[in-house]
Amino acid sequence: MQDLNKDLDMETGYKETFRVFSKDEEGCIPPDEIKFVLKHLPGNICNSEIEDMINTVDKNQDGKISYSEFRVMLGAVPLLIPDNPMPAKQEMAKEKELENSQKP
């Protein structure tokens, strides 16, 4: 039970931190905002390290950091929910349609 509470507390922390950075209407963080914050943290993070970090976590390559990508950047386990679930649903519908068309 303690582990569950710890996980919920961490998730709440991720969400609250994400809301601080998320400035666009799509609920994503622009890369410039991430760069600005990381450059002002203690330590010397160079631009190339920041770019590498963003490119590594931006799995859908839309140039923005979604919540699930942000969690990964903070070291969390990736969410299994796609950032844009509609294409996944459309793909499943296509697969089902293909299966139905192949039935005798």
C-alpha positions as CSV (number, residue, x, y, z in Angstrom):
1,M,0.0,0.0,0.0
2,Q,2.9,2.4,0.7
3,D,4.3,1.7,-2.7
4,L,1.0,2.7,-4.3
5,N,0.9,5.9,-2.3
6,K,4.5,6.7,-3.3
7,D,3.7,6.1,-7.0
8,L,0.6,8.3,-6.8
9,D,2.7,11.0,-5.1
10,M,5.3,10.8,-7.8
11,E,2.7,11.0,-10.5
12,T,1.1,14.0,-8.9
13,G,4.6,15.6,-8.8
14,Y,5.1,14.9,-12.5
15,K,1.7,16.4,-13.4
16,E,2.3,19.5,-11.3
17,T,5.7,20.1,-12.8
18,F,4.4,19.5,-16.3
19,R,1.7,22.2,-15.7
20,V,4.3,24.7,-14.8
21,F,6.0,24.3,-18.1
22,S,3.1,23.6,-20.4
23,K,2.3,26.9,-22.1
24,D,0.5,25.8,-25.4
25,E,-3.1,24.9,-25.8
26,E,-2.2,21.4,-26.9
27,G,-0.9,20.5,-23.4
28,C,2.7,20.2,-24.6
29,I,5.9,21.9,-23.6
30,P,7.8,23.9,-26.3
31,P,11.5,22.9,-26.6
32,D,12.5,26.5,-26.0
33,E,10.8,26.5,-22.6
34,I,12.7,23.3,-21.6
35,K,16.0,24.8,-22.8
36,F,15.3,28.0,-20.8
37,V,14.7,26.2,-17.6
38,L,17.6,23.7,-17.9
39,K,20.0,26.5,-18.7
40,H,19.0,28.2,-15.5
41,L,19.4,25.2,-13.2
42,P,22.6,24.7,-11.2
43,G,25.2,22.9,-13.1
44,N,26.5,23.5,-16.6
45,I,24.3,21.8,-19.2
46,C,25.3,22.7,-22.7
47,N,22.9,23.3,-25.6
48,S,23.9,20.0,-27.3
49,E,23.1,18.0,-24.2
50,I,19.7,19.7,-24.0
51,E,19.0,19.1,-27.7
52,D,20.0,15.4,-27.3
53,M,17.7,15.0,-24.4
54,I,14.8,16.6,-26.2
55,N,15.4,14.5,-29.4
56,T,15.6,11.4,-27.3
57,V,12.3,11.8,-25.5
58,D,10.3,13.4,-28.4
59,K,9.3,10.0,-29.7
60,N,6.6,11.3,-32.1
61,Q,9.0,13.9,-33.4
62,D,6.5,16.7,-33.3
63,G,9.0,19.1,-31.9
64,K,7.2,19.4,-28.5
65,I,7.3,17.5,-25.3
66,S,4.0,15.8,-24.4
67,Y,3.2,14.7,-20.8
68,S,4.2,11.1,-21.4
69,E,7.5,12.2,-23.0
70,F,8.1,14.6,-20.1
71,R,7.7,11.7,-17.6
72,V,10.4,9.8,-19.4
73,M,12.7,12.8,-19.3
74,L,12.2,12.8,-15.5
75,G,13.2,9.2,-15.4
76,A,9.7,7.7,-15.1
77,V,8.5,4.5,-16.8
78,P,6.9,5.5,-20.1
79,L,3.1,5.5,-20.3
80,L,1.6,3.0,-22.6
81,I,-1.0,5.5,-23.8
82,P,-0.2,7.0,-27.1
83,D,0.1,10.8,-27.3
84,N,-2.5,10.9,-30.1
85,P,-4.9,8.0,-29.6
86,M,-7.0,8.7,-32.7
87,P,-4.5,7.3,-35.2
88,A,-4.2,4.1,-33.0
89,K,-8.0,3.7,-33.1
90,Q,-8.1,4.3,-36.8
91,E,-5.3,1.7,-37.3
92,M,-7.3,-0.8,-35.3
93,A,-10.4,-0.1,-37.3
94,K,-8.5,-0.6,-40.5
95,E,-7.0,-3.9,-39.3
96,K,-10.5,-5.1,-38.3
97,E,-11.9,-4.1,-41.6
98,L,-9.1,-6.0,-43.4
99,E,-9.8,-9.1,-41.3
100,N,-13.5,-8.9,-42.1
101,S,-12.8,-8.5,-45.8
102,Q,-10.7,-11.6,-45.8
103,K,-13.3,-13.8,-44.2
104,P,-15.1,-16.1,-46.7
